[in-house]
Amino acid sequence: VAGFGAATWHRGVPIVHLPTTLLAQVDSSIGGKTGVDLPGGKNLVGAFHQPSAVLVDPECLSTLPDREYRSGLAEVVKYGMIRDARLFSLIEKGRSPILERDEALLGRVIERCARIKAAYVARDELDRTGVRAGLNFGHTFGHAIESATGYRRYLHGEAVAIGMAAASRVALEIGWLEEADRGRLLALLRSFALPVGGVPVRPESVCRLLSSDKKARRGRLRIVLTKGIGLATVHESAPDPLLRRAIREVCEGPRRKRVRAREGR
């Protein structure tokens, strides 16, 4: 909101970001996107306005509420999934010290995430060429879930975690992602006590919101998927049935196959 105010006041005034949450330190403070949410969706009103500087101090995280901290870890996991398999492995191996907020390890993780974000932004500052879209892994579903639950049920990172679970289901079904890699993703999210399902809304309401997503073109939804850990790509027209099945899974849980008993037994 402060960034949006700086972008619009007197047609733009300088602003310096001092992010005090993990999510802001690794993601939202970098890149110049500002905006506010409306009942119809996330970030529907906003502007690009680059800060004069971003000052990150991991010590700020020592007093961050536990739930807010874990929410930021979802974005950290996202960076490993889309661009850096070694970062993903580092997070897996360092789960305990990360949860204990080990400052030395956090400093390494935050720097790597920030560099990944900056690299995307440098190639597509105004989000026009499609390069920056890779940062949206988990966000297409996540934004719809936030909106469907009135922005009250989930923190942003929690919704993104569920969104990554849904997106990875789509990637699995089209043959882009192996079951083992999806299992690693879900296990890591769960180890940070992040939700990967159980959304208390009807799947149809999430589907309707997806259709109005700003990344949709001519009735087709462009969605970021992964072809393995560390390799994101944009699917230009994800099939509707796959999207609906993924949404149903995070809302209702995976459907079990029914086994019919043979007659006479």
Steps between C-alpha positions, in 0.01 A plus 500: 500500500786740582656426162171568325470828688854597398423411138191720485576794732616792284530247214775318687730574793810306616457215747742273686384155608600359838322162496437350843338168400667205331251512214582865432875449533512227236218610272258790523750777579696422182384577149289814517152347497254686721128447537191449710253214508134532409212258568526384138865398520857565606697809398234629262603861563870580498806640325867425439719720717857394577634582847816707529642224721401183682666453839474145635590415860438136601502605866154647443371144470582415862176659622282394207196291606549133419211482254628803305848350488376167367291684241819655365659156475250413227657764275846368588395150391354650182838639395659160536226344289514752216871571463743343747504128580804549723309757704212253532740235633655752738155577641418129534821426688476815712136472609574499871740798511273689262204447733723607789580817298873438485627838386800377300296250298213743457739760363617255232146395411365856485788616279451214252126563481553874451751437220257270322222758525730779381612291200140451388419868548810615309383306193134606519460802727147591394371144464452528122717231342381203704834436670382636833199269489725223630480663842129419513538130577223421748356849477230445239324245719610679816346834405171332413500320836573823688213673323259206542563500875460876535870570571438397861569127515855485365812712506645557155775241537254242629282549192808475277593171668158359412539649152831319451334174606229557239741609225725202565198271463436646154869462408493139618192416294640642177826313549725796578571422865593167654309367799821490706567871443142591585536292815810696599316828450198397707718349773704820530190718519347275765823502702457876528138451616372657179162389361484300178124441495184512707373824345151552652323626188320339209739420212264677258557835670877467454452398135293812433771721643766327290307587185528870586872484580693781332734244341210341307496569125200426275351263750827310547691512826877543486643322801852448632594135546829322565675230299695390804650672800671819384339527157187712453316550174173661394222280367307717257167318515464261790206263434190588700437145628850485651456837669168392646643173630789683665261746664274220614796323659607800710139569599366150554809279513614237248229269377548137585442241232199286577557128487189300423468167672449206270158345502467207730756626752 
